């Protein structure tokens, strides 16, 4: 509750609506159980004070709003400094991480189980849910539910054991790798998920390099151990040999497939055994989901052999001896520097080892990190001034309101609702009046946030991917690059009667970066050119244009496979004169782009037309000067 005994103060309730009802109605509609309410009061000098209020006290305040003098003595005024949350402590309690994997490695399933054990959801959803069953929280698009794949990255924030976790679920499909790259740029840690039966796969390798490029600590979870799997030592060897990254097994599987009994947790020398009850993803009333179907005992316990069988027990003792010889202690600093990856084993589908991984991750992962600014300076998370950057735009998360949300990663300082920030690119001030905390498709109003948090801002066209937002002295973070697409096609409107809907869809949907958009230099050709990494991106755009805007579209493929941005701009294009074996178009920033049929044509124009200057395989949005 917030209150100040000054005349004509404004009071607003930010608790359930019962706080604003007359006392008689409050009593009838109040749910069972004890609740506390928060009432906000601001005086003429914008001074704020806070105290908890009971339902009865909140109802009295609601009745007394016409006269601040009637506020009961039960609600006391306290100084703002007494209730202001400590920035350093809040930053220490944040953990922001992205989950990466090849498609079908179980990434969305693991995400659901992390949310379940973290207490954020009461029942873990399925990637392909049966009728009446809960769908995955992170896969909220209809196309994601139908195909059983992640199409768009998602932010999910939840509290667990005095930590605030910001989980970034990324698409595993190669066609959406650019969206994944942007999302990884907002993370401080990465969880690399591996299908234990298949080992390292192509998309896992690509995403690993993205994480290494961003300097992220990498935590490895070997999934699907309840199915026939590769030998644990073989999985470790693949990681070390292909990524040149040393490994440390934090836990070790006991069997695999039908013989999978659980895991051995090295730090505490404990064996976590699981049974069939753990497969049920929903705890009954009064049942502790953290211990359901789980038995924990010391590795030296005499009854262990009888529980897992003599053969598995002998193999476990041999494996423990080998692991101890390889190294007994985990070097946390090496993990933070990205020079060592802790490895965990388990099964997301059947709840084996998921909570054990989550608890260990809290202790091993890094808090929000500082970032370099353009110009050589650096911003730290505990700096008082707010800094953040937009890493994702998403249209129509709520189809009833046709909203557009900008996902912002808070880099430094404290975020408060209603604060006014500056967009470094446009140099314009922006009032952040309706911020949200993201949880998949759901949004809740956010009053306060700290470095490491991911917040959602209503985006009426004020933001673009890569924008830096700041308060105080000017700060500009490096922009997020755009990579060379490989497929190109005109997007045509099949129904000329829906011209406005088509233009609105192009502006809002394509503006979120689902695919890159280019335009012909010929003013007569106004249809956008879609530029994508894979065919699936085209299919998503067409499906969303139909579902969200009611516009049926067609694609007219173009015979190009390579895009290069002209670093010298339009002056270089003019100096080069007529260009052969290439088509010149412009991107959404108005920068010149050359489209080629193959790499041979690129090499030819560089050799034959030196006036064209440097050609870049990626684009950097116009930097704030």
C-alpha positions in Angstrom: 0.0 0.0 0.0 1.2 3.5 -0.7 -0.2 6.5 1.1 0.7 10.1 2.0 -1.4 12.4 4.3 -1.2 15.4 2.0 -4.2 17.3 0.7 -5.5 16.4 -2.8 -3.2 13.4 -3.2 -4.2 11.0 -6.0 -4.9 7.4 -4.9 -5.2 4.3 -7.2 -5.6 0.7 -6.3 -3.3 -1.9 -8.0 -4.8 -4.8 -6.2 -7.9 -7.0 -7.2 -11.0 -5.0 -7.9 -12.5 -5.9 -4.5 -10.3 -3.2 -3.0 -12.3 -0.6 -4.9 -15.8 -1.9 -3.9 -17.9 -0.7 -1.0 -17.3 -2.6 2.2 -20.4 -4.7 2.0 -19.6 -5.9 -1.5 -16.0 -6.5 -0.6 -17.1 -9.0 2.1 -19.2 -10.9 -0.2 -16.8 -11.1 -3.1 -13.6 -11.5 -1.2 -12.0 -15.0 -1.9 -11.1 -17.3 0.9 -7.6 -17.0 2.4 -5.8 -14.0 3.6 -4.8 -11.4 0.9 -2.7 -8.2 1.1 -3.3 -5.2 -1.2 -1.1 -2.4 -2.5 -2.6 1.1 -2.8 -0.6 3.8 -4.6 -0.8 7.4 -3.5 1.2 10.2 -4.9 1.3 13.8 -3.6 1.9 17.0 -5.5 5.6 16.5 -5.3 5.5 13.0 -6.7 6.6 11.6 -3.4 5.6 8.0 -2.8 5.3 5.9 0.3 4.4 2.2 0.6 2.9 -0.2 3.2 0.9 -3.4 3.1 -2.8 -3.2 3.6 -5.3 -5.9 4.6 -8.6 -6.3 2.6 -10.5 -4.5 5.3 -8.0 -1.6 5.3 -8.0 -1.4 1.5 -11.8 -1.3 1.5 -11.8 1.6 4.0 -9.3 3.5 1.8 -11.4 2.9 -1.3 -14.4 4.4 0.5 -12.4 7.3 1.8 -10.8 8.3 -1.6 -12.9 11.5 -1.8 -11.0 12.8 1.2 -7.5 11.9 2.0 -8.0 13.0 5.6 -10.3 10.0 6.1 -7.5 7.4 5.4 -7.5 5.2 8.5 -4.6 5.3 10.9 -4.1 1.5 10.2 -2.4 2.5 6.9 0.8 4.2 7.9 3.0 6.5 5.8 6.6 5.4 5.4 9.5 7.0 3.5 10.2 5.9 -0.1 13.8 5.0 0.8 12.5 2.5 3.4 10.7 0.4 0.7 12.9 0.9 -2.4 14.4 -2.4 -3.5 18.2 -2.6 -3.5 19.5 -2.5 -7.1 22.6 -4.6 -6.3 20.6 -7.4 -4.6 18.0 -7.4 -7.4 20.7 -7.8 -10.0 22.3 -10.7 -8.1 19.0 -12.5 -8.0 18.4 -12.3 -11.8 19.2 -15.2 -14.2 18.5 -14.7 -17.9 19.1 -17.7 -20.2 18.3 -19.0 -23.6 17.6 -22.7 -24.5 19.1 -23.8 -27.9 18.9 -27.1 -29.7 18.3 -28.9 -32.9 14.6 -29.5 -33.8 13.0 -32.4 -31.9 15.6 -32.5 -29.2 12.9 -31.8 -26.6 13.5 -28.1 -26.1 9.9 -27.0 -25.6 9.2 -30.0 -23.4 12.2 -29.1 -21.1 11.0 -25.5 -21.0 7.5 -26.7 -19.8 9.1 -28.8 -17.1 11.3 -26.0 -15.9 8.2 -23.8 -15.6 6.4 -26.6 -13.8 9.1 -27.2 -11.2 9.7 -23.5 -10.9 6.0 -23.2 -9.8 5.1 -20.9 -12.8 2.5 -23.4 -14.1 0.5 -26.1 -12.4 0.6 -28.6 -15.2 3.3 -29.1 -17.9 1.8 -28.8 -21.4 2.7 -30.9 -24.4 4.1 -29.9 -27.8 1.3 -31.8 -29.5 -1.5 -31.9 -26.9 -4.4 -34.3 -27.1 -7.9 -32.8 -27.2 -8.6 -31.2 -23.8 -5.0 -31.4 -22.7 -2.8 -28.4 -22.0 -0.7 -27.0 -24.9 2.9 -25.8 -24.4 3.0 -22.4 -22.7 5.9 -21.2 -25.0 4.2 -22.4 -28.2 1.2 -20.1 -28.3 0.7 -19.6 -32.1 -1.9 -21.8 -33.8 0.7 -22.9 -36.4 3.1 -23.9 -33.6 0.4 -26.0 -32.0 -0.5 -27.7 -35.3 3.0 -28.5 -36.4 4.5 -29.2 -33.0 7.5 -26.9 -33.6 8.6 -23.5 -32.2 8.3 -20.8 -34.8 8.9 -17.7 -32.8 11.1 -17.1 -29.8 9.3 -16.5 -26.5 10.1 -14.9 -23.1 8.9 -16.4 -19.9 9.6 -14.8 -16.5 9.1 -16.6 -13.2 10.3 -16.6 -9.6 12.1 -19.6 -8.1 13.9 -19.9 -4.7 14.5 -16.2 -4.3 15.7 -15.9 -7.9 13.9 -14.2 -10.9 14.4 -16.3 -14.0 14.0 -15.0 -17.5 13.8 -17.9 -19.8 14.1 -17.3 -23.6 12.7 -20.2 -25.6 14.2 -20.1 -29.1 13.1 -21.8 -32.4 15.3 -24.8 -33.2 14.5 -24.9 -36.9 17.3 -23.6 -39.2 14.8 -21.4 -41.1 14.4 -19.2 -37.9 18.0 -19.0 -37.0 18.0 -15.2 -37.3 15.3 -14.8 -34.7 17.3 -17.2 -32.5 20.4 -15.0 -33.0 18.6 -11.9 -31.9 17.2 -13.7 -28.8 20.5 -15.1 -27.8 21.9 -11.6 -27.8 19.6 -10.8 -24.9 20.7 -13.8 -22.7 23.5 -14.0 -20.2 23.6 -17.9 -20.2 22.8 -20.6 -22.7 21.4 -24.1 -22.1 22.4 -26.4 -24.9 20.0 -29.3 -25.2 21.2 -32.5 -26.8 19.2 -35.6 -27.9 21.2 -38.3 -26.2 20.4 -40.8 -29.0 21.6 -38.6 -31.8 24.4 -36.6 -30.2 25.4 -33.3 -31.7 23.3 -32.3 -34.7 23.8 -29.5 -37.4 21.6 -26.8 -35.9 23.1 -27.4 -32.5 26.5 -26.7 -33.9 25.4 -23.5 -35.6 23.6 -22.2 -32.4 26.6 -23.1 -30.3 28.8 -20.8 -32.4 26.3 -18.0 -32.0 26.5 -18.5 -28.2 30.3 -18.6 -28.3 30.3 -15.4 -30.4 28.3 -13.7 -27.7 30.6 -15.0 -25.0 27.9 -16.9 -23.1 28.5 -19.6 -20.5 27.0 -22.8 -21.8 25.3 -25.5 -19.8 24.6 -28.8 -21.5 21.6 -31.0 -20.8 21.6 -34.5 -22.4 17.9 -35.2 -22.9 15.9 -38.4 -23.5 18.0 -40.7 -21.4 14.9 -42.8 -20.9 15.3 -43.9 -24.5 18.2 -45.9 -26.1 21.1 -43.5 -26.0 24.7 -43.1 -26.8 27.2 -43.8 -24.1 27.7 -40.8 -21.8 31.4 -40.8 -22.4 30.8 -40.6 -26.2 28.5 -37.6 -25.7 31.2 -35.8 -23.7 33.8 -36.7 -26.3 31.7 -35.2 -29.1 31.3 -31.9 -27.2 35.0 -31.7 -26.4 36.3 -32.7 -29.9 33.9 -30.8 -32.1 33.5 -27.6 -30.0 37.0 -27.7 -28.4 35.2 -27.2 -25.1 36.1 -29.2 -22.0 33.2 -30.8 -20.1 32.4 -31.5 -16.5 29.7 -34.1 -15.7 27.7 -32.7 -12.8 25.6 -35.8 -12.7 25.8 -39.2 -14.4 23.1 -41.4 -15.7 22.4 -44.9 -14.3 21.5 -46.9 -17.3 19.6 -45.7 -20.4 16.4 -46.6 -22.2 14.4 -49.2 -20.4 17.1 -49.7 -17.8 17.4 -45.9 -16.9 17.1 -45.8 -13.1 18.1 -42.2 -12.4 21.3 -40.1 -12.0 24.3 -39.9 -9.7 24.8 -36.3 -8.5 28.5 -35.8 -8.0 28.6 -32.6 -5.8 26.7 -34.3 -3.0 27.5 -37.9 -3.8 23.8 -38.7 -4.0 21.9 -41.0 -6.2 18.5 -39.8 -7.4 16.3 -42.7 -8.3 13.0 -42.3 -10.2 10.0 -44.6 -10.7 6.9 -44.6 -12.9 5.1 -42.1 -10.7 7.5 -39.3 -11.8 6.1 -39.6 -15.3 2.9 -38.0 -14.3 3.3 -34.2 -15.0 0.8 -33.1 -12.4 1.0 -33.4 -8.6 -2.1 -34.1 -6.7 -3.4 -31.8 -4.0 -1.1 -31.8 -1.0 1.6 -33.7 -3.0 5.1 -32.3 -3.2 6.0 -32.4 -6.9 9.7 -32.0 -6.1 9.8 -35.4 -4.4 7.1 -37.2 -6.3 8.4 -40.5 -7.6 11.9 -39.6 -6.3 14.1 -41.4 -3.9 17.4 -39.8 -2.8 20.1 -41.8 -1.0 23.8 -41.8 -0.6 26.0 -43.6 -3.1 27.4 -45.5 -0.2 24.0 -46.7 1.0 23.9 -50.5 1.3 20.5 -50.9 -0.3 21.5 -49.1 -3.5 22.6 -52.3 -5.2 19.3 -54.0 -4.5 17.4 -51.0 -5.9 19.2 -50.7 -9.2 20.6 -54.2 -9.7 24.1 -55.7 -9.4 25.1 -55.0 -13.0 24.1 -51.3 -13.0 25.6 -50.9 -9.5 29.0 -52.3 -10.6 28.9 -50.0 -13.7 28.1 -47.0 -11.6 31.0 -47.6 -9.2 33.3 -48.0 -12.2 32.0 -44.8 -13.7 32.4 -42.8 -10.5 36.0 -43.9 -10.1 36.7 -42.8 -13.7 35.0 -39.4 -13.1 37.0 -38.8 -9.9 40.2 -39.4 -11.8 39.2 -36.9 -14.5 38.7 -34.2 -12.0 36.9 -33.8 -8.7 36.0 -30.1 -8.6 34.0 -27.8 -11.0 35.9 -24.6 -11.9 33.1 -22.0 -11.7 35.3 -19.3 -13.2 36.0 -21.4 -16.2 32.3 -21.9 -16.7 31.6 -18.2 -16.5 34.4 -17.6 -19.0 32.9 -20.0 -21.5 35.9 -22.3 -21.2 34.1 -25.3 -19.5 30.5 -26.6 -19.8 28.8 -28.4 -17.0 26.9 -31.5 -18.3 23.6 -32.9 -16.9 21.7 -36.0 -17.9 18.0 -36.6 -17.7 14.6 -36.8 -19.4 12.4 -33.7 -19.9 9.4 -35.8 -20.9 9.5 -38.0 -17.8 10.7 -35.5 -15.3 14.1 -37.2 -14.7 16.7 -34.8 -13.5 15.0 -31.6 -14.5 14.7 -30.0 -11.0 18.2 -31.2 -10.2 19.4 -29.3 -13.2 17.4 -26.2 -12.3 18.8 -26.1 -8.8 22.4 -26.6 -10.0 21.9 -24.0 -12.7 21.1 -21.3 -10.1 24.4 -21.8 -8.4 26.6 -22.1 -11.5 25.1 -19.5 -13.8 26.1 -15.8 -14.1 24.1 -12.8 -13.1 23.4 -10.1 -15.7 26.6 -8.9 -17.3 27.9 -5.6 -18.4 28.0 -4.6 -22.1 30.2 -2.5 -24.3 28.9 0.7 -25.8 29.7 2.2 -29.2 32.6 4.5 -28.6 34.5 2.3 -26.2 32.7 2.9 -22.9 30.9 0.2 -21.0 27.7 0.0 -19.0 27.4 -2.3 -15.9 24.1 -3.8 -14.6 24.4 -1.9 -11.3 24.8 1.5 -12.9 21.9 3.7 -11.8 20.9 5.0 -15.2 18.4 2.8 -17.1 19.7 1.3 -20.3 18.0 -1.4 -22.5 17.7 -2.6 -26.1 15.0 -4.0 -28.3 15.8 -7.6 -29.4 12.4 -8.7 -30.7 9.1 -7.3 -32.1 5.9 -9.4 -32.0 2.6 -8.5 -33.6 -0.8 -9.8 -32.6 0.1 -11.6 -29.4 -3.5 -10.7 -28.3 -5.6 -11.1 -31.5 -8.5 -9.2 -29.8 -6.5 -6.0 -29.7 -4.1 -6.4 -32.7 -1.2 -5.3 -30.4 2.4 -5.0 -31.2 5.0 -5.7 -28.5 8.6 -4.7 -28.3 10.7 -7.1 -26.2 13.3 -5.1 -24.3 16.3 -6.5 -22.3 17.1 -4.3 -19.4 20.9 -3.9 -19.4 21.5 -1.5 -16.5 19.7 0.2 -13.7 16.1 0.2 -12.6 13.0 0.3 -14.8 9.8 1.9 -13.5 6.4 2.2 -15.1 5.8 5.6 -16.5 9.4 6.6 -16.9 10.5 8.6 -20.0 13.4 7.3 -22.0 15.2 8.3 -25.1 15.5 6.1 -28.3 19.1 6.5 -29.4 18.2 5.9 -33.1 15.4 8.4 -33.4 16.6 10.7 -30.6 13.0 11.0 -29.5 11.7 10.7 -25.9 9.3 7.8 -25.3 6.9 7.4 -22.4 6.8 3.8 -21.2 3.3 3.9 -19.8 2.2 0.3 -20.3 5.0 -2.1 -19.6 4.4 -5.8 -19.2 6.1 -8.8 -17.8 6.1 -11.6 -20.4 5.0 -15.2 -19.9 4.5 -16.7 -23.3 1.4 -15.1 -24.8 0.3 -13.7 -21.4 1.2 -10.3 -20.1 0.9 -8.8 -16.7 1.4 -5.1 -15.8 4.9 -4.5 -14.6 5.6 -1.7 -12.2 9.3 -2.2 -11.7 12.1 -4.1 -13.3 15.9 -4.5 -13.0 19.0 -5.3 -15.1 18.5 -8.8 -16.5 14.8 -8.6 -16.8 12.9 -8.8 -20.1 10.0 -6.5 -20.4 7.3 -6.0 -23.0 6.4 -2.5 -24.3 3.4 -1.6 -26.5 5.0 -0.6 -29.7 2.9 1.8 -31.9 5.8 2.1 -34.3 8.3 3.7 -31.9 10.8 0.9 -31.9 12.9 -1.2 -34.3 15.0 -4.3 -33.6 18.3 -3.2 -32.1 17.1 0.2 -30.7 18.9 1.4 -27.6 16.7 3.0 -24.9 18.4 5.0 -22.1 18.0 7.6 -19.4 20.5 10.3 -18.5 23.7 10.6 -20.5 23.6 9.3 -24.1 24.3 5.5 -24.5 24.3 3.5 -27.7 24.7 -0.3 -27.7 26.0 -2.1 -30.8 23.2 -2.7 -33.3 22.0 -6.2 -34.1 23.1 -7.2 -37.6 20.8 -8.7 -40.3 22.3 -11.7 -42.2 22.2 -12.6 -45.9 19.0 -14.5 -46.9 19.0 -17.2 -49.6 15.4 -17.2 -50.9 13.5 -14.2 -52.4 9.9 -13.8 -53.6 7.4 -11.0 -54.2 4.4 -11.1 -51.8 1.2 -10.5 -53.8 -2.2 -9.6 -52.6 -4.8 -12.0 -54.1 -7.8 -9.8 -53.2 -7.5 -6.2 -54.3 -10.5 -5.4 -52.2 -8.4 -6.0 -49.1 -5.7 -3.5 -50.0 -5.7 -1.8 -46.5 -5.6 -5.1 -44.7 -2.7 -6.2 -46.9 -0.7 -3.0 -46.2 -1.4 -3.2 -42.5 -0.2 -6.8 -42.4 3.0 -5.9 -44.3 3.7 -3.0 -42.0 3.0 -4.8 -38.7 3.9 -8.4 -39.4 6.9 -7.9 -41.5 8.1 -5.1 -39.3 8.7 -7.6 -36.5 11.5 -9.3 -38.5 9.8 -12.6 -39.2 11.5 -12.3 -42.6 13.6 -9.5 -44.2 11.7 -7.1 -46.4 13.1 -5.4 -49.5 11.5 -3.2 -52.2 12.2 -2.6 -55.9 13.7 0.7 -57.0 10.9 0.8 -59.6 8.1 2.9 -58.1 5.6 0.9 -60.1 6.5 -2.3 -58.3 5.2 -1.6 -54.8 4.8 -5.2 -53.6 7.3 -6.2 -50.9 10.1 -8.6 -51.7 10.4 -11.2 -48.9 13.9 -12.4 -48.2 14.3 -15.5 -46.1 16.7 -18.1 -44.9 14.3 -21.0 -45.5 11.0 -21.8 -47.2 9.2 -22.3 -43.8 9.5 -18.5 -43.1 7.4 -17.8 -46.3 4.8 -20.3 -45.1 4.6 -18.7 -41.7 4.1 -15.2 -43.2 1.3 -16.4 -45.5 -0.4 -18.3 -42.8 -0.3 -15.3 -40.4 -1.4 -12.9 -43.1 -4.5 -15.1 -43.6 -5.2 -15.8 -39.9 -4.5 -12.4 -38.4 -5.4 -10.0 -41.2 -7.8 -12.1 -43.4 -5.7 -11.6 -46.5 -4.9 -14.5 -48.8 -1.5 -14.0 -50.5 0.6 -15.6 -53.2 4.4 -15.7 -53.7 6.2 -15.0 -56.9 9.7 -16.5 -56.5 12.8 -14.6 -57.8 15.8 -16.4 -59.2 18.3 -15.1 -56.7 20.2 -16.9 -53.9 22.7 -14.4 -52.6 22.3 -10.8 -51.1 25.1 -8.3 -50.6 24.7 -4.9 -49.0 26.7 -2.1 -50.7 28.7 -0.5 -47.9 29.4 2.7 -49.9 25.6 3.3 -50.2 23.9 4.9 -53.2 27.0 6.9 -54.1 28.9 3.6 -54.8 25.9 2.4 -56.9 26.0 5.6 -59.0 29.8 5.4 -59.4 29.6 1.8 -60.6 27.2 2.7 -63.4 25.3 -0.2 -65.1 25.5 -3.4 -63.1 25.2 -6.8 -64.9 24.0 -10.2 -63.5 22.5 -8.5 -60.4 19.3 -6.7 -59.3 19.6 -3.7 -57.1 16.9 -3.3 -54.5 16.6 -1.4 -51.2 16.0 -2.7 -47.7 13.6 -1.3 -45.0 16.2 1.4 -44.1 16.6 2.5 -47.7 20.1 1.0 -48.1 21.1 -0.5 -51.4 21.2 -4.3 -51.7 22.4 -6.3 -54.7 20.8 -9.7 -55.4 22.8 -12.4 -57.2 22.0 -15.8 -58.6 25.2 -17.3 -57.2 28.5 -16.5 -55.5 30.3 -16.6 -58.9 28.3 -13.5 -59.9 29.4 -11.8 -56.7 33.0 -12.4 -57.3 32.7 -11.3 -60.9 31.2 -7.9 -60.1 33.9 -7.3 -57.4 36.6 -8.0 -59.9 35.1 -6.2 -62.9 33.6 -3.2 -61.1 35.9 -1.9 -58.4 33.9 1.3 -58.1 31.2 -0.6 -56.3 33.5 -0.9 -53.2 32.9 -3.3 -50.4 30.0 -5.7 -50.5 28.8 -7.0 -47.1 27.0 -10.3 -46.4 25.1 -8.7 -43.5 23.5 -5.4 -42.8 23.9 -3.1 -39.8 20.9 -0.8 -39.2 21.7 2.9 -39.3 23.5 3.7 -36.1 22.5 6.5 -33.8 25.0 9.3 -34.5 
